[in-house]
Amino acid sequence: MYAFVTVGSTRFDRLVQRALSDAVLDVLRAKGYSKIVVQCGNSEFDTKAFQWTGETWVRKGTGDVEVWRFKPSLKEEYEQADLVISHAGSGTILDVLRLRKPLIVIPNETLMDNHQEELASALAHLRHLKASTIAELPKAIETLEPSKIVPFPVFDGSRFRELLDEEMGYV
């Protein structure tokens, strides 16, 4: 199985470092994830255990670990992943939930007004995803039950049009 970790376009050193920690990698492997890919953006992490291949850092062993900074799109990664672990950015959350993939989000508390925490809490309360902290990430992975995730509603563009028409006084 394939676990994908992303920080999007932000820098989130603590999430990248935690995702590459033995505590997280061990629980991912115990849950059956043999391929682990981390999109690290501009985040810093210890590269000593990795081999640089020109575009990615790779660590071989019990389950491959690959780390890279950016790609033009993460859609393919989301589609292929069996689990996504992410910062709590709204774009990433919506992209992953629309694909109905199990999602664990960790709000980046260093961002202004901690808006990620509000979004993560609201969607976790609705059971569309699992929200966690950096410290609790291994436990969140271990206790995640994808069958208990409530599918995110399909986007209905006509509802937006109705709201806009109503607001503009056309109805």
C-alpha positions as CSV (number, residue, x, y, z in Angstrom):
1,M,0.0,0.0,0.0
2,Y,1.0,3.6,-0.6
3,A,1.0,6.5,1.9
4,F,1.5,10.0,0.6
5,V,2.5,12.9,2.9
6,T,2.2,16.5,1.7
7,V,2.8,20.0,3.0
8,G,1.6,21.6,-0.2
9,S,3.4,24.9,-1.1
10,T,4.2,25.8,2.5
11,R,7.1,25.0,4.7
12,F,6.2,22.7,7.6
13,D,9.4,21.3,8.9
14,R,7.8,19.6,11.9
15,L,5.4,17.5,9.8
16,V,8.1,16.4,7.4
17,Q,10.5,15.5,10.2
18,R,7.7,13.6,12.1
19,A,6.6,11.8,8.9
20,L,10.2,10.6,8.4
21,S,10.7,9.6,12.0
22,D,11.0,5.9,13.1
23,A,7.8,6.3,15.1
24,V,5.7,7.2,12.1
25,L,7.5,4.9,9.6
26,D,7.2,1.9,11.9
27,V,3.4,2.3,12.4
28,L,2.9,2.9,8.6
29,R,4.8,-0.3,7.9
30,A,2.9,-2.2,10.6
31,K,-0.3,-1.1,8.9
32,G,1.0,-2.5,5.5
33,Y,2.3,0.6,3.8
34,S,5.4,-0.4,1.8
35,K,5.7,2.7,-0.3
36,I,5.9,6.1,1.5
37,V,6.3,9.3,-0.4
38,V,6.8,12.7,1.3
39,Q,6.3,16.0,-0.6
40,C,8.3,18.3,1.6
41,G,8.0,21.7,-0.2
42,N,10.6,24.0,1.3
43,S,10.8,22.1,4.5
44,E,14.1,21.1,6.1
45,F,14.9,17.6,7.1
46,D,17.9,15.4,7.8
47,T,19.0,13.9,4.4
48,K,21.9,11.8,5.8
49,A,20.0,8.5,5.5
50,F,18.9,9.3,1.9
51,Q,20.5,9.1,-1.5
52,W,20.0,12.1,-3.8
53,T,18.9,10.9,-7.3
54,G,18.7,14.3,-9.0
55,E,15.1,15.1,-8.2
56,T,14.3,13.0,-5.2
57,W,15.9,11.7,-2.0
58,V,15.4,7.9,-1.7
59,R,15.9,5.6,1.3
60,K,15.7,1.9,0.7
61,G,15.1,-0.7,3.3
62,T,12.0,-2.2,4.8
63,G,9.6,-0.2,2.7
64,D,10.9,2.5,0.3
65,V,10.8,6.1,1.4
66,E,11.0,8.9,-1.2
67,V,11.1,12.6,-0.6
68,W,10.8,15.4,-3.1
69,R,10.0,19.1,-3.0
70,F,7.4,20.0,-5.7
71,K,5.6,18.8,-8.8
72,P,3.3,20.8,-11.0
73,S,0.3,18.7,-9.7
74,L,-0.3,16.3,-6.9
75,K,-3.4,14.8,-8.4
76,E,-1.7,11.6,-9.5
77,E,-0.2,11.1,-6.0
78,Y,-3.6,11.6,-4.4
79,E,-5.2,9.2,-6.9
80,Q,-2.6,6.5,-6.3
81,A,-2.4,6.9,-2.5
82,D,-4.2,4.5,-0.1
83,L,-3.6,7.1,2.7
84,V,-2.9,10.8,2.6
85,I,-1.3,12.7,5.5
86,S,-1.3,16.4,5.0
87,H,-1.2,19.9,6.4
88,A,-4.7,21.2,6.8
89,G,-4.7,23.5,3.8
90,S,-8.2,23.9,2.3
91,G,-7.1,23.1,-1.3
92,T,-5.4,19.9,-0.4
93,I,-8.2,18.8,1.9
94,L,-10.9,19.4,-0.8
95,D,-8.8,17.6,-3.5
96,V,-8.3,14.5,-1.4
97,L,-11.8,14.4,0.0
98,R,-13.3,14.6,-3.5
99,L,-11.3,11.5,-4.3
100,R,-12.7,9.7,-1.2
101,K,-9.3,8.9,0.1
102,P,-8.6,8.4,3.8
103,L,-7.0,11.6,5.1
104,I,-5.2,12.6,8.2
105,V,-4.5,16.3,8.6
106,I,-2.2,18.2,10.9
107,P,-2.8,21.9,11.1
108,N,0.3,24.1,10.7
109,E,0.1,26.1,13.9
110,T,2.8,28.5,12.7
111,L,0.5,30.0,10.1
112,M,-1.4,33.3,10.8
113,D,-4.6,33.0,12.9
114,N,-4.4,29.2,12.9
115,H,-7.2,28.9,10.3
116,Q,-6.1,25.3,9.5
117,E,-7.1,24.2,13.0
118,E,-10.7,25.5,12.5
119,L,-11.1,23.7,9.2
120,A,-9.5,20.5,10.4
121,S,-11.7,20.5,13.5
122,A,-14.9,21.1,11.6
123,L,-14.3,18.4,9.0
124,A,-13.1,15.9,11.7
125,H,-16.3,16.6,13.7
126,L,-18.3,15.7,10.5
127,R,-16.1,12.6,10.3
128,H,-14.8,13.4,6.7
129,L,-11.2,13.1,7.9
130,K,-9.1,12.5,11.0
131,A,-7.3,15.5,12.5
132,S,-4.2,15.1,14.5
133,T,-1.2,16.9,16.0
134,I,2.5,16.3,15.3
135,A,2.9,14.4,18.5
136,E,-0.2,12.3,18.0
137,L,0.5,11.3,14.4
138,P,1.6,7.7,15.0
139,K,-1.5,7.1,17.1
140,A,-3.7,8.8,14.5
141,I,-2.3,6.4,11.8
142,E,-2.6,3.4,14.1
143,T,-6.3,4.1,15.1
144,L,-7.5,5.3,11.7
145,E,-10.5,3.3,10.5
146,P,-11.2,4.2,6.9
147,S,-14.6,2.5,7.0
148,K,-15.7,5.0,9.6
149,I,-14.8,8.0,7.4
150,V,-18.0,9.7,6.1
151,P,-17.7,10.4,2.4
152,F,-17.5,14.1,1.5
153,P,-20.6,15.3,-0.5
154,V,-20.2,15.5,-4.2
155,F,-20.0,19.1,-5.4
156,D,-23.3,20.4,-6.8
157,G,-22.5,23.4,-9.0
158,S,-26.2,24.2,-9.4
159,R,-26.5,25.1,-5.7
160,F,-23.8,27.8,-6.1
161,R,-25.7,29.2,-9.1
162,E,-29.0,29.2,-7.0
163,L,-27.3,31.1,-4.2
164,L,-25.7,33.6,-6.6
165,D,-29.0,34.2,-8.4
166,E,-30.8,34.6,-5.0
167,E,-28.1,37.1,-3.8
168,M,-28.3,39.1,-7.0
169,G,-32.1,39.2,-6.8
170,Y,-32.8,37.2,-9.9
171,V,-35.1,34.8,-8.1
